[in-house]
């Protein structure tokens, strides 16, 4: 057989590079999970349609509240 470039190794280390656990460990909302708080759910639902300035204001308020 002639050489045609890179060949995959015949043996692997067993590491497939795919995590068994999905989703963020931080508990981030996403991947089909909805927040339990109806007010937060409303924000998450509206987020894609909010103007960038409003999104920025919300993020700034959250960060500011965490600094307190």
PQR file with spaces between the fields and no chain letter, atoms N, CA, C, O and H, PARSE charges and radii, in Angstrom:
ATOM       1  N    UNK     1       0.847   -1.165    0.000 -0.4000 1.5000
ATOM       2  CA   UNK     1       0.000    0.000    0.000 -0.0000 2.0000
ATOM       3  C    UNK     1       0.895    1.232    0.000  0.5500 1.7000
ATOM       4  O    UNK     1       1.894    1.269    0.719 -0.5500 1.4000
ATOM       5  N    UNK     2       0.555    2.225   -0.787 -0.4000 1.5000
ATOM       6  CA   UNK     2       1.374    3.427   -0.866 -0.0000 2.0000
ATOM       7  C    UNK     2       0.957    4.443    0.196  0.5500 1.7000
ATOM       8  O    UNK     2      -0.180    4.422    0.667 -0.5500 1.4000
ATOM       9  H    UNK     2      -0.256    2.195   -1.371  0.4000 1.0000
ATOM      10  N    UNK     3       1.879    5.332    0.573 -0.4000 1.5000
ATOM      11  CA   UNK     3       1.604    6.387    1.542 -0.0000 2.0000
ATOM      12  C    UNK     3       0.735    7.462    0.900  0.5500 1.7000
ATOM      13  O    UNK     3       1.029    7.927   -0.201 -0.5500 1.4000
ATOM      14  H    UNK     3       2.803    5.349    0.191  0.4000 1.0000
ATOM      15  N    UNK     4      -0.333    7.855    1.589 -0.4000 1.5000
ATOM      16  CA   UNK     4      -1.226    8.883    1.062 -0.0000 2.0000
ATOM      17  C    UNK     4      -1.411   10.035    2.055  0.5500 1.7000
ATOM      18  O    UNK     4      -2.323   10.841    1.874 -0.5500 1.4000
ATOM      19  H    UNK     4      -0.572    7.477    2.483  0.4000 1.0000
ATOM      20  N    UNK     5      -0.606   10.139    3.063 -0.4000 1.5000
ATOM      21  CA   UNK     5      -0.749   11.217    4.032 -0.0000 2.0000
ATOM      22  C    UNK     5      -0.917   10.668    5.426  0.5500 1.7000
ATOM      23  O    UNK     5      -0.490    9.554    5.730 -0.5500 1.4000
ATOM      24  H    UNK     5       0.136    9.485    3.210  0.4000 1.0000
ATOM      25  N    UNK     6      -1.535   11.450    6.259 -0.4000 1.5000
ATOM      26  CA   UNK     6      -1.706   11.053    7.648 -0.0000 2.0000
ATOM      27  C    UNK     6      -2.712    9.915    7.760  0.5500 1.7000
ATOM      28  O    UNK     6      -3.798    9.955    7.182 -0.5500 1.4000
ATOM      29  H    UNK     6      -1.882   12.355    6.012  0.4000 1.0000
ATOM      30  N    UNK     7      -2.332    8.938    8.495 -0.4000 1.5000
ATOM      31  CA   UNK     7      -3.196    7.788    8.737 -0.0000 2.0000
ATOM      32  C    UNK     7      -3.585    7.783   10.207  0.5500 1.7000
ATOM      33  O    UNK     7      -2.748    8.107   11.049 -0.5500 1.4000
ATOM      34  H    UNK     7      -1.450    8.906    8.965  0.4000 1.0000
ATOM      35  N    UNK     8      -4.816    7.430   10.551 -0.4000 1.5000
ATOM      36  CA   UNK     8      -5.181    7.336   11.967 -0.0000 2.0000
ATOM      37  C    UNK     8      -4.410    6.190   12.621  0.5500 1.7000
ATOM      38  O    UNK     8      -4.145    5.169   11.986 -0.5500 1.4000
ATOM      39  H    UNK     8      -5.496    7.167    9.867  0.4000 1.0000
ATOM      40  N    UNK     9      -4.056    6.363   13.883 -0.4000 1.5000
ATOM      41  CA   UNK     9      -3.324    5.288   14.561 -0.0000 2.0000
ATOM      42  C    UNK     9      -4.192    4.034   14.673  0.5500 1.7000
ATOM      43  O    UNK     9      -5.417    4.114   14.759 -0.5500 1.4000
ATOM      44  H    UNK     9      -4.272    7.192   14.400  0.4000 1.0000
ATOM      45  N    UNK    10      -3.533    2.885   14.671 -0.4000 1.5000
ATOM      46  CA   UNK    10      -4.246    1.622   14.792 -0.0000 2.0000
ATOM      47  C    UNK    10      -4.780    1.416   16.200  0.5500 1.7000
ATOM      48  O    UNK    10      -5.801    0.753   16.385 -0.5500 1.4000
ATOM      49  H    UNK    10      -2.538    2.820   14.602  0.4000 1.0000
ATOM      50  N    UNK    11      -4.101    1.979   17.197 -0.4000 1.5000
ATOM      51  CA   UNK    11      -4.540    1.869   18.577 -0.0000 2.0000
ATOM      52  C    UNK    11      -4.805    3.266   19.112  0.5500 1.7000
ATOM      53  O    UNK    11      -4.100    4.212   18.760 -0.5500 1.4000
ATOM      54  H    UNK    11      -3.273    2.518   17.047  0.4000 1.0000
ATOM      55  N    UNK    12      -5.812    3.401   19.955 -0.4000 1.5000
ATOM      56  CA   UNK    12      -6.110    4.689   20.558 -0.0000 2.0000
ATOM      57  C    UNK    12      -5.823    4.652   22.045  0.5500 1.7000
ATOM      58  O    UNK    12      -5.682    3.584   22.641 -0.5500 1.4000
ATOM      59  H    UNK    12      -6.385    2.633   20.241  0.4000 1.0000
ATOM      60  N    UNK    13      -5.739    5.838   22.637 -0.4000 1.5000
ATOM      61  CA   UNK    13      -5.496    5.930   24.078 -0.0000 2.0000
ATOM      62  C    UNK    13      -6.756    5.653   24.876  0.5500 1.7000
ATOM      63  O    UNK    13      -6.707    5.544   26.101 -0.5500 1.4000
ATOM      64  H    UNK    13      -5.853    6.706   22.153  0.4000 1.0000
ATOM      65  N    UNK    14      -7.892    5.537   24.182 -0.4000 1.5000
ATOM      66  CA   UNK    14      -9.157    5.330   24.871 -0.0000 2.0000
ATOM      67  C    UNK    14      -9.884    6.627   25.129  0.5500 1.7000
ATOM      68  O    UNK    14     -11.059    6.612   25.496 -0.5500 1.4000
ATOM      69  H    UNK    14      -7.931    5.626   23.187  0.4000 1.0000
ATOM      70  N    UNK    15      -9.214    7.749   24.947 -0.4000 1.5000
ATOM      71  CA   UNK    15      -9.829    9.048   25.150 -0.0000 2.0000
ATOM      72  C    UNK    15     -10.495    9.471   23.850  0.5500 1.7000
ATOM      73  O    UNK    15      -9.818    9.746   22.860 -0.5500 1.4000
ATOM      74  H    UNK    15      -8.260    7.761   24.649  0.4000 1.0000
ATOM      75  N    UNK    16     -11.810    9.524   23.854 -0.4000 1.5000
ATOM      76  CA   UNK    16     -12.531    9.882   22.639 -0.0000 2.0000
ATOM      77  C    UNK    16     -12.702   11.385   22.493  0.5500 1.7000
ATOM      78  O    UNK    16     -13.093   11.853   21.424 -0.5500 1.4000
ATOM      79  H    UNK    16     -12.361    9.301   24.658  0.4000 1.0000
ATOM      80  N    UNK    17     -12.419   12.157   23.544 -0.4000 1.5000
ATOM      81  CA   UNK    17     -12.569   13.592   23.492 -0.0000 2.0000
ATOM      82  C    UNK    17     -14.006   14.052   23.688  0.5500 1.7000
ATOM      83  O    UNK    17     -14.287   15.244   23.567 -0.5500 1.4000
ATOM      84  H    UNK    17     -12.101   11.776   24.413  0.4000 1.0000
ATOM      85  N    UNK    18     -14.910   13.148   23.983 -0.4000 1.5000
ATOM      86  CA   UNK    18     -16.313   13.490   24.195 -0.0000 2.0000
ATOM      87  C    UNK    18     -16.628   13.308   25.670  0.5500 1.7000
ATOM      88  O    UNK    18     -16.457   12.226   26.231 -0.5500 1.4000
ATOM      89  H    UNK    18     -14.682   12.180   24.081  0.4000 1.0000
ATOM      90  N    UNK    19     -17.091   14.385   26.283 -0.4000 1.5000
ATOM      91  CA   UNK    19     -17.416   14.312   27.703 -0.0000 2.0000
ATOM      92  C    UNK    19     -18.681   13.488   27.906  0.5500 1.7000
ATOM      93  O    UNK    19     -19.627   13.573   27.122 -0.5500 1.4000
ATOM      94  H    UNK    19     -17.229   15.264   25.827  0.4000 1.0000
ATOM      95  N    UNK    20     -18.682   12.703   28.951 -0.4000 1.5000
ATOM      96  CA   UNK    20     -19.856   11.885   29.260 -0.0000 2.0000
ATOM      97  C    UNK    20     -20.975   12.746   29.820  0.5500 1.7000
ATOM      98  O    UNK    20     -22.152   12.424   29.659 -0.5500 1.4000
ATOM      99  H    UNK    20     -17.914   12.634   29.588  0.4000 1.0000
ATOM     100  N    UNK    21     -20.610   13.839   30.477 -0.4000 1.5000
ATOM     101  CA   UNK    21     -21.581   14.725   31.100 -0.0000 2.0000
ATOM     102  C    UNK    21     -21.772   15.943   30.209  0.5500 1.7000
ATOM     103  O    UNK    21     -20.796   16.520   29.730 -0.5500 1.4000
ATOM     104  H    UNK    21     -19.654   14.101   30.607  0.4000 1.0000
ATOM     105  N    UNK    22     -23.009   16.335   29.985 -0.4000 1.5000
ATOM     106  CA   UNK    22     -23.289   17.473   29.117 -0.0000 2.0000
ATOM     107  C    UNK    22     -23.782   18.650   29.936  0.5500 1.7000
ATOM     108  O    UNK    22     -24.296   18.476   31.041 -0.5500 1.4000
ATOM     109  H    UNK    22     -23.802   15.867   30.374  0.4000 1.0000
ATOM     110  N    UNK    23     -23.626   19.841   29.396 -0.4000 1.5000
ATOM     111  CA   UNK    23     -24.116   21.043   30.053 -0.0000 2.0000
ATOM     112  C    UNK    23     -23.066   21.661   30.955  0.5500 1.7000
ATOM     113  O    UNK    23     -22.061   21.029   31.282 -0.5500 1.4000
ATOM     114  H    UNK    23     -23.208   19.982   28.498  0.4000 1.0000
ATOM     115  N    UNK    24     -23.302   22.883   31.347 -0.4000 1.5000
ATOM     116  CA   UNK    24     -22.358   23.607   32.187 -0.0000 2.0000
ATOM     117  C    UNK    24     -22.461   23.135   33.628  0.5500 1.7000
ATOM     118  O    UNK    24     -23.553   22.895   34.143 -0.5500 1.4000
ATOM     119  H    UNK    24     -24.118   23.396   31.081  0.4000 1.0000
ATOM     120  N    UNK    25     -21.316   23.005   34.267 -0.4000 1.5000
ATOM     121  CA   UNK    25     -21.311   22.597   35.660 -0.0000 2.0000
ATOM     122  C    UNK    25     -21.804   23.720   36.571  0.5500 1.7000
ATOM     123  O    UNK    25     -22.183   23.474   37.716 -0.5500 1.4000
ATOM     124  H    UNK    25     -20.428   23.200   33.849  0.4000 1.0000
ATOM     125  N    UNK    26     -21.797   24.954   36.061 -0.4000 1.5000
ATOM     126  CA   UNK    26     -22.190   26.082   36.887 -0.0000 2.0000
ATOM     127  C    UNK    26     -23.695   26.182   37.084  0.5500 1.7000
ATOM     128  O    UNK    26     -24.166   27.018   37.856 -0.5500 1.4000
ATOM     129  H    UNK    26     -21.489   25.154   35.131  0.4000 1.0000
ATOM     130  N    UNK    27     -24.453   25.338   36.393 -0.4000 1.5000
ATOM     131  CA   UNK    27     -25.899   25.400   36.485 -0.0000 2.0000
ATOM     132  C    UNK    27     -26.486   26.415   35.519  0.5500 1.7000
ATOM     133  O    UNK    27     -27.613   26.874   35.701 -0.5500 1.4000
ATOM     134  H    UNK    27     -24.071   24.659   35.766  0.4000 1.0000
ATOM     135  N    UNK    28     -25.723   26.764   34.492 -0.4000 1.5000
ATOM     136  CA   UNK    28     -26.202   27.737   33.515 -0.0000 2.0000
ATOM     137  C    UNK    28     -27.463   27.231   32.829  0.5500 1.7000
ATOM     138  O    UNK    28     -27.631   26.031   32.615 -0.5500 1.4000
ATOM     139  H    UNK    28     -24.807   26.391   34.344  0.4000 1.0000
ATOM     140  N    UNK    29     -28.335   28.154   32.492 -0.4000 1.5000
ATOM     141  CA   UNK    29     -29.575   27.813   31.811 -0.0000 2.0000
ATOM     142  C    UNK    29     -29.272   27.535   30.353  0.5500 1.7000
ATOM     143  O    UNK    29     -28.509   28.268   29.724 -0.5500 1.4000
ATOM     144  H    UNK    29     -28.198   29.129   32.667  0.4000 1.0000
ATOM     145  N    UNK    30     -29.850   26.507   29.824 -0.4000 1.5000
ATOM     146  CA   UNK    30     -29.648   26.183   28.422 -0.0000 2.0000
ATOM     147  C    UNK    30     -29.835   24.706   28.195  0.5500 1.7000
ATOM     148  O    UNK    30     -30.080   23.949   29.135 -0.5500 1.4000
ATOM     149  H    UNK    30     -30.470   25.912   30.335  0.4000 1.0000
ATOM     150  N    UNK    31     -29.721   24.298   26.962 -0.4000 1.5000
ATOM     151  CA   UNK    31     -29.836   22.888   26.651 -0.0000 2.0000
ATOM     152  C    UNK    31     -31.191   22.317   26.971  0.5500 1.7000
ATOM     153  O    UNK    31     -31.305   21.129   27.272 -0.5500 1.4000
ATOM     154  H    UNK    31     -29.522   24.913   26.199  0.4000 1.0000
ATOM     155  N    UNK    32     -32.232   23.143   26.911 -0.4000 1.5000
ATOM     156  CA   UNK    32     -33.571   22.633   27.138 -0.0000 2.0000
ATOM     157  C    UNK    32     -34.072   22.757   28.564  0.5500 1.7000
ATOM     158  O    UNK    32     -35.236   22.459   28.833 -0.5500 1.4000
ATOM     159  H    UNK    32     -32.139   24.108   26.666  0.4000 1.0000
ATOM     160  N    UNK    33     -33.220   23.189   29.485 -0.4000 1.5000
ATOM     161  CA   UNK    33     -33.695   23.347   30.854 -0.0000 2.0000
ATOM     162  C    UNK    33     -34.225   24.763   31.042  0.5500 1.7000
ATOM     163  O    UNK    33     -33.607   25.725   30.586 -0.5500 1.4000
ATOM     164  H    UNK    33     -32.275   23.430   29.267  0.4000 1.0000
ATOM     165  N    UNK    34     -35.341   24.890   31.696 -0.4000 1.5000
ATOM     166  CA   UNK    34     -35.957   26.199   31.929 -0.0000 2.0000
ATOM     167  C    UNK    34     -35.758   26.598   33.384  0.5500 1.7000
ATOM     168  O    UNK    34     -35.741   25.742   34.269 -0.5500 1.4000
ATOM     169  H    UNK    34     -35.843   24.108   32.066  0.4000 1.0000
ATOM     170  N    UNK    35     -35.606   27.905   33.635 -0.4000 1.5000
ATOM     171  CA   UNK    35     -35.466   28.352   35.015 -0.0000 2.0000
ATOM     172  C    UNK    35     -36.756   28.118   35.800  0.5500 1.7000
ATOM     173  O    UNK    35     -37.850   28.141   35.235 -0.5500 1.4000
ATOM     174  H    UNK    35     -35.619   28.600   32.916  0.4000 1.0000
ATOM     175  N    UNK    36     -36.615   27.891   37.110 -0.4000 1.5000
ATOM     176  CA   UNK    36     -37.770   27.678   37.973 -0.0000 2.0000
ATOM     177  C    UNK    36     -38.504   28.983   38.270  0.5500 1.7000
ATOM     178  O    UNK    36     -39.709   28.981   38.524 -0.5500 1.4000
ATOM     179  H    UNK    36     -35.727   27.873   37.569  0.4000 1.0000
ATOM     180  N    UNK    37     -37.777   30.090   38.236 -0.4000 1.5000
ATOM     181  CA   UNK    37     -38.346   31.403   38.555 -0.0000 2.0000
ATOM     182  C    UNK    37     -39.053   31.966   37.316  0.5500 1.7000
ATOM     183  O    UNK    37     -38.416   32.127   36.274 -0.5500 1.4000
ATOM     184  H    UNK    37     -36.798   30.091   38.030  0.4000 1.0000
ATOM     185  N    UNK    38     -40.347   32.265   37.405 -0.4000 1.5000
ATOM     186  CA   UNK    38     -41.079   32.762   36.235 -0.0000 2.0000
ATOM     187  C    UNK    38     -40.538   34.097   35.707  0.5500 1.7000
ATOM     188  O    UNK    38     -40.570   34.343   34.501 -0.5500 1.4000
ATOM     189  H    UNK    38     -40.864   32.134   38.251  0.4000 1.0000
ATOM     190  N    UNK    39     -40.042   34.955   36.602 -0.4000 1.5000
ATOM     191  CA   UNK    39     -39.483   36.232   36.146 -0.0000 2.0000
ATOM     192  C    UNK    39     -38.189   36.010   35.373  0.5500 1.7000
ATOM     193  O    UNK    39     -37.957   36.653   34.349 -0.5500 1.4000
ATOM     194  H    UNK    39     -40.016   34.755   37.581  0.4000 1.0000
ATOM     195  N    UNK    40     -37.347   35.103   35.860 -0.4000 1.5000
ATOM     196  CA   UNK    40     -36.120   34.766   35.145 -0.0000 2.0000
ATOM     197  C    UNK    40     -36.446   34.102   33.812  0.5500 1.7000
ATOM     198  O    UNK    40     -35.790   34.367   32.805 -0.5500 1.4000
ATOM     199  H    UNK    40     -37.536   34.581   36.692  0.4000 1.0000
ATOM     200  N    UNK    41     -37.453   33.244   33.806 -0.4000 1.5000
ATOM     201  CA   UNK    41     -37.874   32.592   32.569 -0.0000 2.0000
ATOM     202  C    UNK    41     -38.303   33.622   31.529  0.5500 1.7000
ATOM     203  O    UNK    41     -38.031   33.453   30.340 -0.5500 1.4000
ATOM     204  H    UNK    41     -37.986   33.029   34.625  0.4000 1.0000
ATOM     205  N    UNK    42     -38.975   34.694   31.971 -0.4000 1.5000
ATOM     206  CA   UNK    42     -39.399   35.748   31.049 -0.0000 2.0000
ATOM     207  C    UNK    42     -38.198   36.466   30.450  0.5500 1.7000
ATOM     208  O    UNK    42     -38.194   36.792   29.263 -0.5500 1.4000
ATOM     209  H    UNK    42     -39.195   34.831   32.937  0.4000 1.0000
ATOM     210  N    UNK    43     -37.175   36.714   31.271 -0.4000 1.5000
ATOM     211  CA   UNK    43     -35.960   37.364   30.773 -0.0000 2.0000
ATOM     212  C    UNK    43     -35.251   36.454   29.770  0.5500 1.7000
ATOM     213  O    UNK    43     -34.836   36.902   28.701 -0.5500 1.4000
ATOM     214  H    UNK    43     -37.178   36.449   32.236  0.4000 1.0000
ATOM     215  N    UNK    44     -35.117   35.181   30.121 -0.4000 1.5000
ATOM     216  CA   UNK    44     -34.448   34.216   29.235 -0.0000 2.0000
ATOM     217  C    UNK    44     -35.206   34.102   27.920  0.5500 1.7000
ATOM     218  O    UNK    44     -34.591   34.032   26.857 -0.5500 1.4000
ATOM     219  H    UNK    44     -35.454   34.818   30.989  0.4000 1.0000
ATOM     220  N    UNK    45     -36.524   34.083   27.979 -0.4000 1.5000
ATOM     221  CA   UNK    45     -37.342   33.964   26.779 -0.0000 2.0000
ATOM     222  C    UNK    45     -37.197   35.199   25.886  0.5500 1.7000
ATOM     223  O    UNK    45     -37.145   35.078   24.663 -0.5500 1.4000
ATOM     224  H    UNK    45     -37.024   34.140   28.843  0.4000 1.0000
ATOM     225  N    UNK    46     -37.131   36.379   26.492 -0.4000 1.5000
ATOM     226  CA   UNK    46     -37.053   37.626   25.728 -0.0000 2.0000
ATOM     227  C    UNK    46     -35.641   37.948   25.247  0.5500 1.7000
ATOM     228  O    UNK    46     -35.479   38.737   24.316 -0.5500 1.4000
ATOM     229  H    UNK    46     -37.174   36.477   27.487  0.4000 1.0000
ATOM     230  N    UNK    47     -34.625   37.357   25.856 -0.4000 1.5000
ATOM     231  CA   UNK    47     -33.227   37.724   25.604 -0.0000 2.0000
ATOM     232  C    UNK    47     -32.860   37.831   24.113  0.5500 1.7000
ATOM     233  O    UNK    47     -32.244   38.826   23.729 -0.5500 1.4000
ATOM     234  H    UNK    47     -34.757   36.716   26.612  0.4000 1.0000
ATOM     235  N    UNK    48     -33.203   36.865   23.264 -0.4000 1.5000
ATOM     236  CA   UNK    48     -32.786   36.962   21.854 -0.0000 2.0000
ATOM     237  C    UNK    48     -33.348   38.191   21.128  0.5500 1.7000
ATOM     238  O    UNK    48     -32.767   38.634   20.137 -0.5500 1.4000
ATOM     239  H    UNK    48     -33.703   36.057   23.576  0.4000 1.0000
ATOM     240  N    UNK    49     -34.455   38.740   21.601 -0.4000 1.5000
ATOM     241  CA   UNK    49     -35.069   39.870   20.902 -0.0000 2.0000
ATOM     242  C    UNK    49     -34.747   41.216   21.541  0.5500 1.7000
ATOM     243  O    UNK    49     -35.141   42.255   21.012 -0.5500 1.4000
ATOM     244  H    UNK    49     -34.926   38.381   22.406  0.4000 1.0000
ATOM     245  N    UNK    50     -34.043   41.216   22.664 -0.4000 1.5000
ATOM     246  CA   UNK    50     -33.705   42.465   23.332 -0.0000 2.0000
ATOM     247  C    UNK    50     -32.612   43.217   22.567  0.5500 1.7000
ATOM     248  O    UNK    50     -31.706   42.597   22.009 -0.5500 1.4000
ATOM     249  H    UNK    50     -33.724   40.372   23.094  0.4000 1.0000
ATOM     250  N    UNK    51     -32.696   44.548   22.541 -0.4000 1.5000
ATOM     251  CA   UNK    51     -31.616   45.332   21.931 -0.0000 2.0000
ATOM     252  C    UNK    51     -30.311   45.122   22.705  0.5500 1.7000
ATOM     253  O    UNK    51     -30.328   44.870   23.910 -0.5500 1.4000
ATOM     254  H    UNK    51     -33.431   45.051   22.994  0.4000 1.0000
ATOM     255  N    UNK    52     -29.192   45.228   22.004 -0.4000 1.5000
ATOM     256  CA   UNK    52     -27.886   44.999   22.643 -0.0000 2.0000
ATOM     257  C    UNK    52     -27.668   45.913   23.847  0.5500 1.7000
ATOM     258  O    UNK    52     -27.076   45.488   24.838 -0.5500 1.4000
ATOM     259  H    UNK    52     -29.179   45.433   21.026  0.4000 1.0000
ATOM     260  N    UNK    53     -28.132   47.150   23.779 -0.4000 1.5000
ATOM     261  CA   UNK    53     -27.975   48.075   24.902 -0.0000 2.0000
ATOM     262  C    UNK    53     -28.703   47.605   26.143  0.5500 1.7000
ATOM     263  O    UNK    53     -28.193   47.740   27.256 -0.5500 1.4000
ATOM     264  H    UNK    53     -28.613   47.496   22.973  0.4000 1.0000
ATOM     265  N    UNK    54     -29.887   47.058   25.961 -0.4000 1.5000
ATOM     266  CA   UNK    54     -30.668   46.533   27.091 -0.0000 2.0000
ATOM     267  C    UNK    54     -29.961   45.314   27.673  0.5500 1.7000
ATOM     268  O    UNK    54     -29.867   45.173   28.893 -0.5500 1.4000
ATOM     269  H    UNK    54     -30.301   46.948   25.058  0.4000 1.0000
ATOM     270  N    UNK    55     -29.464   44.434   26.807 -0.4000 1.5000
ATOM     271  CA   UNK    55     -28.716   43.263   27.290 -0.0000 2.0000
ATOM     272  C    UNK    55     -27.515   43.712   28.118  0.5500 1.7000
ATOM     273  O    UNK    55     -27.246   43.167   29.189 -0.5500 1.4000
ATOM     274  H    UNK    55     -29.540   44.549   25.817  0.4000 1.0000
ATOM     275  N    UNK    56     -26.807   44.702   27.614 -0.4000 1.5000
ATOM     276  CA   UNK    56     -25.642   45.218   28.331 -0.0000 2.0000
ATOM     277  C    UNK    56     -26.013   45.786   29.688  0.5500 1.7000
ATOM     278  O    UNK    56     -25.301   45.582   30.672 -0.5500 1.4000
ATOM     279  H    UNK    56     -27.025   45.144   26.744  0.4000 1.0000
ATOM     280  N    UNK    57     -27.144   46.509   29.739 -0.4000 1.5000
ATOM     281  CA   UNK    57     -27.608   47.065   31.017 -0.0000 2.0000
ATOM     282  C    UNK    57     -27.943   45.952   32.012  0.5500 1.7000
ATOM     283  O    UNK    57     -27.602   46.047   33.192 -0.5500 1.4000
ATOM     284  H    UNK    57     -27.722   46.674   28.940  0.4000 1.0000
ATOM     285  N    UNK    58     -28.597   44.917   31.544 -0.4000 1.5000
ATOM     286  CA   UNK    58     -28.961   43.796   32.429 -0.0000 2.0000
ATOM     287  C    UNK    58     -27.705   43.118   32.968  0.5500 1.7000
ATOM     288  O    UNK    58     -27.607   42.836   34.162 -0.5500 1.4000
ATOM     289  H    UNK    58     -28.874   44.839   30.586  0.4000 1.0000
ATOM     290  N    UNK    59     -26.753   42.859   32.087 -0.4000 1.5000
ATOM     291  CA   UNK    59     -25.502   42.211   32.513 -0.0000 2.0000
ATOM     292  C    UNK    59     -24.775   43.093   33.520  0.5500 1.7000
ATOM     293  O    UNK    59     -24.251   42.589   34.513 -0.5500 1.4000
ATOM     294  H    UNK    59     -26.832   43.087   31.117  0.4000 1.0000
ATOM     295  N    UNK    60     -24.735   44.408   33.279 -0.4000 1.5000
ATOM     296  CA   UNK    60     -24.065   45.330   34.204 -0.0000 2.0000
ATOM     297  C    UNK    60     -24.752   45.332   35.567  0.5500 1.7000
ATOM     298  O    UNK    60     -24.082   45.372   36.598 -0.5500 1.4000
ATOM     299  H    UNK    60     -25.161   44.818   32.472  0.4000 1.0000
ATOM     300  N    UNK    61     -26.093   45.288   35.577 -0.4000 1.5000
ATOM     301  CA   UNK    61     -26.819   45.252   36.856 -0.0000 2.0000
ATOM     302  C    UNK    61     -26.510   43.972   37.622  0.5500 1.7000
ATOM     303  O    UNK    61     -26.323   44.002   38.838 -0.5500 1.4000
ATOM     304  H    UNK    61     -26.637   45.256   34.739  0.4000 1.0000
ATOM     305  N    UNK    62     -26.458   42.852   36.915 -0.4000 1.5000
ATOM     306  CA   UNK    62     -26.164   41.584   37.580 -0.0000 2.0000
ATOM     307  C    UNK    62     -24.757   41.604   38.159  0.5500 1.7000
ATOM     308  O    UNK    62     -24.547   41.221   39.310 -0.5500 1.4000
ATOM     309  H    UNK    62     -26.610   42.828   35.927  0.4000 1.0000
ATOM     310  N    UNK    63     -23.791   42.053   37.354 -0.4000 1.5000
ATOM     311  CA   UNK    63     -22.409   42.122   37.851 -0.0000 2.0000
ATOM     312  C    UNK    63     -22.299   43.075   39.029  0.5500 1.7000
ATOM     313  O    UNK    63     -21.590   42.792   39.995 -0.5500 1.4000
ATOM     314  H    UNK    63     -23.961   42.364   36.419  0.4000 1.0000
ATOM     315  N    UNK    64     -23.000   44.205   38.954 -0.4000 1.5000
ATOM     316  CA   UNK    64     -22.977   45.172   40.054 -0.0000 2.0000
ATOM     317  C    UNK    64     -23.569   44.600   41.328  0.5500 1.7000
ATOM     318  O    UNK    64     -23.068   44.860   42.421 -0.5500 1.4000
ATOM     319  H    UNK    64     -23.576   44.434   38.169  0.4000 1.0000
ATOM     320  N    UNK    65     -24.620   43.832   41.193 -0.4000 1.5000
ATOM     321  CA   UNK    65     -25.253   43.223   42.359 -0.0000 2.0000
ATOM     322  C    UNK    65     -24.360   42.174   43.005  0.5500 1.7000
ATOM     323  O    UNK    65     -24.417   41.967   44.217 -0.5500 1.4000
ATOM     324  H    UNK    65     -25.027   43.621   40.305  0.4000 1.0000
ATOM     325  N    UNK    66     -23.546   41.521   42.208 -0.4000 1.5000
ATOM     326  CA   UNK    66     -22.642   40.503   42.763 -0.0000 2.0000
ATOM     327  C    UNK    66     -21.493   41.121   43.528  0.5500 1.7000
ATOM     328  O    UNK    66     -20.926   40.495   44.424 -0.5500 1.4000
ATOM     329  H    UNK    66     -23.500   41.689   41.223  0.4000 1.0000
ATOM     330  N    UNK    67     -21.148   42.349   43.176 -0.4000 1.5000
ATOM     331  CA   UNK    67     -20.043   43.045   43.851 -0.0000 2.0000
ATOM     332  C    UNK    67     -20.433   43.553   45.223  0.5500 1.7000
ATOM     333  O    UNK    67     -19.562   43.873   46.032 -0.5500 1.4000
ATOM     334  H    UNK    67     -21.609   42.857   42.449  0.4000 1.0000
ATOM     335  N    UNK    68     -21.724   43.632   45.502 -0.4000 1.5000
ATOM     336  CA   UNK    68     -22.198   44.148   46.799 -0.0000 2.0000
ATOM     337  C    UNK    68     -21.906   43.204   47.932  0.5500 1.7000
ATOM     338  O    UNK    68     -22.241   43.495   49.080 -0.5500 1.4000
ATOM     339  H    UNK    68     -22.432   43.372   44.845  0.4000 1.0000
